[in-house]
């Protein structure tokens, strides 16, 4: 299961039709737009999760269940406001989202304005899909524990994280959790359930569509720019 699988299964398989109707596109155009967006969402989520507080935000979003209806209910049009908050977390400023939309438009042939308007709804559906997929694996309790643990640790100084890398994100996340525990903060202990939770999340955040080397490089460049801008803002 990956991000594209989640979108194809949204709203009982009717999510594509919901979006197509909302934006006056054909199902084929909508599917092409989703295929073009998934690599950006995948890299954006992975980029967000390389920061301990970003990972905390993901667990909190899953734990509160606010996006479940957008994913599960075929009569539900996702709330743009909720999705807009997610877009801000994943991609940063509106100008960054515009860059992602233009890149996806170039790949799919769908107008960039339509894709940019669609992105918050897709973000909400994806988060609801992540929530449901984790629940289906019996990991709801661990997600809640992790969300609570990171919330408790918020505002406290975490231990210095190791250099971020996407090569082995599960090991990176585990080291953070162990670091919080070692610093005396209440976090779940390392266990098969914890390892399963982290491994499942990593798998779910994969795009699920083929990405050309040029497209991946363009996305990486954009996300690196976003990351650098965020760091500069904090200084």
C-alpha positions in Angstrom: 0.0 0.0 0.0 1.3 3.5 -0.9 0.0 7.0 -1.5 -1.4 6.3 -5.0 -3.1 3.1 -3.8 -4.7 5.1 -1.0 -6.0 7.7 -3.4 -7.4 5.0 -5.7 -9.2 3.5 -2.7 -10.5 6.8 -1.3 -14.2 7.0 -0.6 -14.8 3.4 -1.5 -13.1 3.8 -4.9 -15.2 6.9 -5.7 -12.6 9.5 -4.7 -11.5 10.1 -8.3 -15.1 10.8 -9.3 -15.6 13.1 -6.4 -12.6 15.2 -7.4 -13.4 15.1 -11.1 -16.9 16.4 -10.4 -15.6 19.1 -8.1 -13.1 20.4 -10.6 -15.0 19.7 -13.8 -12.4 17.2 -15.1 -12.8 13.8 -16.6 -11.9 10.8 -14.5 -8.9 10.3 -16.8 -7.7 13.9 -16.3 -8.1 13.6 -12.5 -6.2 10.3 -12.4 -3.4 11.9 -14.4 -3.3 14.8 -12.1 -3.1 12.5 -9.0 -0.3 10.4 -10.6 1.6 13.7 -11.2 1.0 14.9 -7.6 1.9 11.7 -5.7 5.7 12.0 -6.1 5.6 15.6 -4.7 3.4 14.5 -1.7 5.7 11.5 -1.1 8.8 13.5 -1.0 7.1 16.3 0.9 5.9 14.0 3.6 9.3 12.3 3.9 10.9 15.7 4.0 8.6 16.8 6.8 9.2 13.6 8.7 12.9 14.2 8.8 12.3 16.8 11.5 11.1 15.4 14.9 8.4 18.0 15.2 7.3 17.3 11.7 7.0 13.7 12.5 5.1 14.6 15.6 2.7 16.7 13.5 2.0 13.7 11.2 1.2 11.4 14.2 -1.0 14.1 15.7 -2.9 14.5 12.5 -3.5 10.7 12.3 -4.4 10.5 16.0 -7.1 13.2 15.9 -8.9 11.5 13.0 -10.0 14.8 11.5 -9.4 13.7 8.0 -11.1 10.3 8.1 -14.4 11.4 6.7 -12.7 13.0 3.7 -11.2 9.6 2.9 -14.0 7.2 3.8 -17.3 9.0 3.0 -18.2 9.1 -0.7 -20.7 11.9 0.0 -18.0 14.0 1.7 -16.2 16.8 -0.1 -12.9 17.3 1.8 -12.6 20.5 3.7 -10.2 22.8 1.9 -9.3 24.5 5.2 -8.1 21.3 6.8 -6.2 20.3 3.7 -4.8 23.8 3.4 -3.1 23.5 6.8 -1.6 20.2 5.7 -0.3 21.8 2.5 1.4 24.5 4.6 3.1 21.8 6.7 4.2 19.7 3.8 5.2 22.3 1.2 5.5 25.6 3.1 4.3 28.8 1.5 1.6 29.3 -1.2 4.4 30.0 -3.7 5.9 26.6 -3.0 2.6 25.0 -3.6 2.3 26.9 -6.9 5.7 25.5 -8.0 4.5 22.0 -7.2 1.3 22.6 -9.1 3.1 23.9 -12.1 5.4 20.9 -12.1 2.4 18.5 -11.8 0.6 20.4 -14.5 3.5 20.0 -16.9 3.5 16.2 -16.2 -0.3 15.6 -16.4 -1.5 18.2 -18.9 -4.1 19.5 -16.4 -4.2 23.2 -15.7 -2.0 24.3 -12.8 -4.8 26.4 -11.3 -7.0 23.2 -11.1 -4.2 21.2 -9.5 -3.4 23.9 -7.0 -7.0 24.0 -5.9 -7.2 20.3 -5.8 -4.1 19.8 -3.7 -5.6 20.7 -0.2 -8.5 18.2 -0.9 -6.0 15.6 -1.9 -3.9 16.3 1.2 -6.9 15.8 3.4 -7.9 12.5 1.7 -4.3 11.2 1.9 -4.1 12.0 5.6 -7.4 10.2 6.1 -6.1 7.3 4.1 -2.9 7.1 6.2 -5.1 7.1 9.3 -7.3 4.4 8.1 -4.4 2.3 6.8 -2.6 2.4 10.1 -5.8 1.5 11.9 -6.3 -1.5 9.6 -2.9 -2.7 10.6 -3.9 -2.5 14.3 -1.6 0.4 14.9 -4.0 3.0 16.2 -2.9 2.6 19.8 0.8 3.1 18.9 0.0 6.1 16.7 -1.9 7.7 19.7 1.0 6.9 22.1 3.5 8.5 19.7 1.3 11.6 19.2 0.9 12.0 23.0 4.6 11.4 23.6 5.7 14.0 21.1 3.0 16.5 22.3 4.3 16.1 25.9 7.9 16.6 24.6 6.9 19.8 22.7 8.5 22.8 24.1 11.3 20.8 25.7 14.7 20.5 24.2 15.1 17.2 22.4 18.5 15.5 22.0 20.4 16.5 18.9 19.2 14.3 16.0 21.6 12.4 13.8 22.1 13.8 10.3 18.8 13.3 8.3 18.8 10.7 5.6 16.0 9.1 3.5 18.2 6.0 3.1 16.9 4.5 6.3 14.1 6.7 7.7 12.9 4.0 10.1 16.3 3.9 11.9 16.3 7.8 12.0 12.8 7.9 13.6 13.7 5.1 16.1 16.8 7.0 17.1 14.7 10.1 17.8 12.2 8.1 19.9 15.0 6.5 21.8 16.6 9.9 22.3 13.4 11.3 23.8 13.2 8.3 26.1 16.8 8.6 27.1 16.2 12.3 28.0 13.5 11.2 30.4 10.6 12.2 28.3 7.6 9.8 28.3 7.7 8.0 24.9 6.8 4.5 23.9 9.6 1.9 24.4 11.2 0.2 21.4 9.0 -2.8 20.7 7.7 -4.9 17.7 4.6 -2.7 17.6 6.7 0.5 17.5 8.9 -1.0 14.7 5.8 -2.1 12.8 4.3 1.4 13.1 7.4 3.1 11.8 8.0 0.6 9.0 4.3 0.8 7.9 4.3 4.6 7.9 7.5 4.6 5.7 5.9 2.2 3.2 2.6 4.2 3.1 4.5 7.4 2.3 6.0 6.0 -1.0 4.5 7.6 -4.1 3.4 4.3 -5.9 4.0 5.8 -9.3 7.0 5.8 -11.6 9.1 9.0 -11.4 11.7 10.0 -14.0 15.1 11.0 -12.8 14.5 14.5 -14.1 11.2 14.8 -12.2 12.7 13.5 -9.0 15.6 15.9 -9.3 13.3 18.9 -9.9 11.2 17.9 -6.9 14.2 17.4 -4.7 15.5 20.9 -5.7 12.2 22.5 -4.8 11.9 20.7 -1.5 15.5 21.6 -0.6 14.7 25.2 -1.4 11.7 24.9 0.9 13.7 23.4 3.7 16.5 26.0 3.3 13.9 28.8 3.4 12.3 27.3 6.6 15.8 27.1 8.3 16.5 30.7 7.3 13.2 31.9 8.8 14.1 30.3 12.2 17.5 31.9 12.4 
